[in-house]
């Protein structure tokens, strides 16, 4: 999946080896409400929007790999479509019914997606924010140092996250997702380097990128250690509540850092980006040429990369 300005595209290689590309228009909430483009706030908004788009694109790509139905069932489907067509030719009600069904299906899909995002967020907050806070809170019986407790909580949070990534990477489907993740990064790095987007060129580039979502999550964990050092509460339920309430703030600060690191080639930015790049060794895998081709198609669907690179060379666009 690639996103550029007001569009995003998802490219999928279907079981018959053809590449299907879907392009969707995308209007950030910040364009409607300018206040949401302010620093910190824009990071919170971007985090939730990226989560929604990510769920939509993963759901869309997964639809292509549903188990194929038996031939007889497929033939019955064709007969059913033929009957529907004949019925529609007999009266206009069939067409109206079809439109209503599409609207209901679209509404149902949207509600399911929203539900998936909410449940995913709830599980992530419980696993990566509340559980470490609860366990670290028990250390108050050992030490009264809020700094030590905050550091222990952050280390525990990182360990849980890394263990989670390692475990899911053992799944065959997730391995393919991580390979496509690597293909996306290689394509972006090839594009930003000004090289022509061919599978062979893309394959030569790094599968790590400073603006990756993995780096964002690692930065969230590091920023949370610093923020929670200054939050000293005695009650366990207040400790847990503070972790939930401060998630948007930490996400907003982390977004600003990722944007800074992505734009800067300074030694400071490169050093601070190292932890996230290390973890990308787990969340990206080396893709094959066919995966690189899919990633290229998603880029071509949202931007004319040749014209963009020419403009970069002429100095009309900043690298």
Secondary structure, 3 states (H helix, E strand, C coil): CEEECCEEEEEEECCCCCEEEEEEECCCHHHHCHHHHCCCHHHHHHHHHHHHHHHHHHHHHHHHHCCCCCHHHHHHHHHHHHHHHHHHHHCCHHHHHHHHHHHHHHHHHHHHHHHHHHHHHHHHHHHHHHHHHHHHHHHHHCCCCHHHHHHHHHHHHHHHHHHHHHHHCCCHHHHHHHHHHHHHHHHHHHHHCCCCCCHHHHHHCCCCCCCCHHHHHHHHHHHHHHHHHCCCCCCHHHHHHHHHHCHHHHHHHHHHHHHHHHHCCCHHHHHHHHHHHHHHHHHCCCCCHHHHHHHHHHHHCCCCHHHHHHHHHCCCCCC
